[in-house]
Amino acid sequence: MSDNTYSYEICIEGQLAEGWSDWFAGSIRHDVANGVTVLTGHFVDQAALFGILTKIHYLNLTLLAVKRLSIQQPSHNS
């Protein structure tokens, strides 16, 4: 098991209103030209990521892509 935090970009078809930002941990930005809503955020594990994907499923939104962007390793204070 790892203590790493992963950053992801999740693309959804259509425009998701800014009011939904809190539901998705404040991670919404829009690509208006392409009609895509992009969620970005840091997730501590696969269960946290799956929680966001489950919300997308329950809202009957069309998932276009999920991409892991980076890894953040925890700082260890000695």
Rosetta constraint file for C-alpha pairs under 8 A:
AtomPair CA 3 CA 44 HARMONIC 7.49 0.50
AtomPair CA 3 CA 73 HARMONIC 7.02 0.50
AtomPair CA 3 CA 74 HARMONIC 6.58 0.50
AtomPair CA 4 CA 44 HARMONIC 6.67 0.50
AtomPair CA 4 CA 45 HARMONIC 7.93 0.50
AtomPair CA 4 CA 71 HARMONIC 6.54 0.50
AtomPair CA 4 CA 72 HARMONIC 5.74 0.50
AtomPair CA 4 CA 73 HARMONIC 4.78 0.50
AtomPair CA 4 CA 74 HARMONIC 6.19 0.50
AtomPair CA 5 CA 42 HARMONIC 6.22 0.50
AtomPair CA 5 CA 43 HARMONIC 5.68 0.50
AtomPair CA 5 CA 44 HARMONIC 4.54 0.50
AtomPair CA 5 CA 45 HARMONIC 6.89 0.50
AtomPair CA 5 CA 71 HARMONIC 5.85 0.50
AtomPair CA 5 CA 72 HARMONIC 5.12 0.50
AtomPair CA 5 CA 73 HARMONIC 6.48 0.50
AtomPair CA 5 CA 74 HARMONIC 7.63 0.50
AtomPair CA 6 CA 42 HARMONIC 5.35 0.50
AtomPair CA 6 CA 43 HARMONIC 5.35 0.50
AtomPair CA 6 CA 44 HARMONIC 6.35 0.50
AtomPair CA 6 CA 45 HARMONIC 7.40 0.50
AtomPair CA 6 CA 68 HARMONIC 6.95 0.50
AtomPair CA 6 CA 69 HARMONIC 7.45 0.50
AtomPair CA 6 CA 70 HARMONIC 5.92 0.50
AtomPair CA 6 CA 71 HARMONIC 4.64 0.50
AtomPair CA 6 CA 72 HARMONIC 6.21 0.50
AtomPair CA 7 CA 40 HARMONIC 7.16 0.50
AtomPair CA 7 CA 41 HARMONIC 5.48 0.50
AtomPair CA 7 CA 42 HARMONIC 4.24 0.50
AtomPair CA 7 CA 43 HARMONIC 6.31 0.50
AtomPair CA 7 CA 68 HARMONIC 5.92 0.50
AtomPair CA 7 CA 69 HARMONIC 5.34 0.50
AtomPair CA 7 CA 70 HARMONIC 5.26 0.50
AtomPair CA 7 CA 71 HARMONIC 6.27 0.50
AtomPair CA 7 CA 72 HARMONIC 7.80 0.50
AtomPair CA 8 CA 40 HARMONIC 5.61 0.50
AtomPair CA 8 CA 41 HARMONIC 5.66 0.50
AtomPair CA 8 CA 42 HARMONIC 6.39 0.50
AtomPair CA 8 CA 43 HARMONIC 7.57 0.50
AtomPair CA 8 CA 66 HARMONIC 6.93 0.50
AtomPair CA 8 CA 67 HARMONIC 5.54 0.50
AtomPair CA 8 CA 68 HARMONIC 4.40 0.50
AtomPair CA 8 CA 69 HARMONIC 5.31 0.50
AtomPair CA 8 CA 70 HARMONIC 7.41 0.50
AtomPair CA 9 CA 38 HARMONIC 6.64 0.50
AtomPair CA 9 CA 39 HARMONIC 5.70 0.50
AtomPair CA 9 CA 40 HARMONIC 4.53 0.50
AtomPair CA 9 CA 41 HARMONIC 6.92 0.50
AtomPair CA 9 CA 65 HARMONIC 7.90 0.50
AtomPair CA 9 CA 66 HARMONIC 5.82 0.50
AtomPair CA 9 CA 67 HARMONIC 5.20 0.50
AtomPair CA 9 CA 68 HARMONIC 6.45 0.50
AtomPair CA 9 CA 69 HARMONIC 6.78 0.50
AtomPair CA 10 CA 38 HARMONIC 5.64 0.50
AtomPair CA 10 CA 39 HARMONIC 4.99 0.50
AtomPair CA 10 CA 40 HARMONIC 6.31 0.50
AtomPair CA 10 CA 63 HARMONIC 7.69 0.50
AtomPair CA 10 CA 64 HARMONIC 7.65 0.50
AtomPair CA 10 CA 65 HARMONIC 5.72 0.50
AtomPair CA 10 CA 66 HARMONIC 4.53 0.50
AtomPair CA 10 CA 67 HARMONIC 6.48 0.50
AtomPair CA 11 CA 36 HARMONIC 6.57 0.50
AtomPair CA 11 CA 37 HARMONIC 5.84 0.50
AtomPair CA 11 CA 38 HARMONIC 4.57 0.50
AtomPair CA 11 CA 39 HARMONIC 6.37 0.50
AtomPair CA 11 CA 63 HARMONIC 6.24 0.50
AtomPair CA 11 CA 64 HARMONIC 5.27 0.50
AtomPair CA 11 CA 65 HARMONIC 5.07 0.50
AtomPair CA 11 CA 66 HARMONIC 6.49 0.50
AtomPair CA 12 CA 36 HARMONIC 5.76 0.50
AtomPair CA 12 CA 37 HARMONIC 5.14 0.50
AtomPair CA 12 CA 38 HARMONIC 6.28 0.50
AtomPair CA 12 CA 39 HARMONIC 7.96 0.50
AtomPair CA 12 CA 61 HARMONIC 6.75 0.50
AtomPair CA 12 CA 62 HARMONIC 5.63 0.50
AtomPair CA 12 CA 63 HARMONIC 4.72 0.50
AtomPair CA 12 CA 64 HARMONIC 5.34 0.50
AtomPair CA 12 CA 65 HARMONIC 7.28 0.50
AtomPair CA 13 CA 35 HARMONIC 6.65 0.50
AtomPair CA 13 CA 36 HARMONIC 4.92 0.50
AtomPair CA 13 CA 37 HARMONIC 6.36 0.50
AtomPair CA 13 CA 61 HARMONIC 7.04 0.50
AtomPair CA 13 CA 62 HARMONIC 5.34 0.50
AtomPair CA 13 CA 63 HARMONIC 6.48 0.50
AtomPair CA 13 CA 64 HARMONIC 6.37 0.50
AtomPair CA 14 CA 35 HARMONIC 5.05 0.50
AtomPair CA 14 CA 36 HARMONIC 4.99 0.50
AtomPair CA 14 CA 37 HARMONIC 6.14 0.50
AtomPair CA 15 CA 30 HARMONIC 7.08 0.50
AtomPair CA 15 CA 32 HARMONIC 7.61 0.50
AtomPair CA 15 CA 35 HARMONIC 6.04 0.50
AtomPair CA 15 CA 36 HARMONIC 5.98 0.50
AtomPair CA 15 CA 37 HARMONIC 5.41 0.50
AtomPair CA 16 CA 20 HARMONIC 6.95 0.50
AtomPair CA 16 CA 30 HARMONIC 7.93 0.50
AtomPair CA 16 CA 37 HARMONIC 6.01 0.50
AtomPair CA 17 CA 21 HARMONIC 7.76 0.50
AtomPair CA 18 CA 28 HARMONIC 6.92 0.50
AtomPair CA 20 CA 24 HARMONIC 6.61 0.50
AtomPair CA 20 CA 28 HARMONIC 7.89 0.50
AtomPair CA 21 CA 25 HARMONIC 6.24 0.50
AtomPair CA 21 CA 26 HARMONIC 4.39 0.50
AtomPair CA 21 CA 27 HARMONIC 6.03 0.50
AtomPair CA 21 CA 28 HARMONIC 5.48 0.50
AtomPair CA 22 CA 26 HARMONIC 4.83 0.50
AtomPair CA 22 CA 27 HARMONIC 7.90 0.50
AtomPair CA 24 CA 28 HARMONIC 7.22 0.50
AtomPair CA 24 CA 39 HARMONIC 7.68 0.50
AtomPair CA 24 CA 52 HARMONIC 6.79 0.50
AtomPair CA 25 CA 41 HARMONIC 7.78 0.50
AtomPair CA 27 CA 39 HARMONIC 5.12 0.50
AtomPair CA 27 CA 40 HARMONIC 5.08 0.50
AtomPair CA 27 CA 41 HARMONIC 5.71 0.50
AtomPair CA 28 CA 37 HARMONIC 7.02 0.50
AtomPair CA 28 CA 38 HARMONIC 5.95 0.50
AtomPair CA 28 CA 39 HARMONIC 4.60 0.50
AtomPair CA 28 CA 40 HARMONIC 6.61 0.50
AtomPair CA 29 CA 37 HARMONIC 6.23 0.50
AtomPair CA 29 CA 38 HARMONIC 5.34 0.50
AtomPair CA 29 CA 39 HARMONIC 6.23 0.50
AtomPair CA 29 CA 40 HARMONIC 7.80 0.50
AtomPair CA 30 CA 35 HARMONIC 7.86 0.50
AtomPair CA 30 CA 36 HARMONIC 6.34 0.50
AtomPair CA 30 CA 37 HARMONIC 4.73 0.50
AtomPair CA 30 CA 38 HARMONIC 5.81 0.50
AtomPair CA 31 CA 35 HARMONIC 6.16 0.50
AtomPair CA 31 CA 36 HARMONIC 5.30 0.50
AtomPair CA 31 CA 37 HARMONIC 6.07 0.50
AtomPair CA 31 CA 38 HARMONIC 7.03 0.50
AtomPair CA 32 CA 36 HARMONIC 6.47 0.50
AtomPair CA 32 CA 37 HARMONIC 7.90 0.50
AtomPair CA 43 CA 48 HARMONIC 5.66 0.50
AtomPair CA 43 CA 49 HARMONIC 5.94 0.50
AtomPair CA 44 CA 48 HARMONIC 6.48 0.50
AtomPair CA 45 CA 49 HARMONIC 6.70 0.50
AtomPair CA 46 CA 50 HARMONIC 6.01 0.50
AtomPair CA 47 CA 51 HARMONIC 6.17 0.50
AtomPair CA 48 CA 52 HARMONIC 6.78 0.50
AtomPair CA 49 CA 53 HARMONIC 6.42 0.50
AtomPair CA 50 CA 54 HARMONIC 5.97 0.50
AtomPair CA 51 CA 55 HARMONIC 6.40 0.50
AtomPair CA 52 CA 56 HARMONIC 6.40 0.50
AtomPair CA 53 CA 57 HARMONIC 6.26 0.50
AtomPair CA 54 CA 58 HARMONIC 6.15 0.50
AtomPair CA 55 CA 59 HARMONIC 6.20 0.50
AtomPair CA 56 CA 60 HARMONIC 6.41 0.50
AtomPair CA 56 CA 61 HARMONIC 5.53 0.50
AtomPair CA 56 CA 62 HARMONIC 7.75 0.50
AtomPair CA 56 CA 63 HARMONIC 7.42 0.50
AtomPair CA 57 CA 61 HARMONIC 6.12 0.50
AtomPair CA 57 CA 62 HARMONIC 7.93 0.50
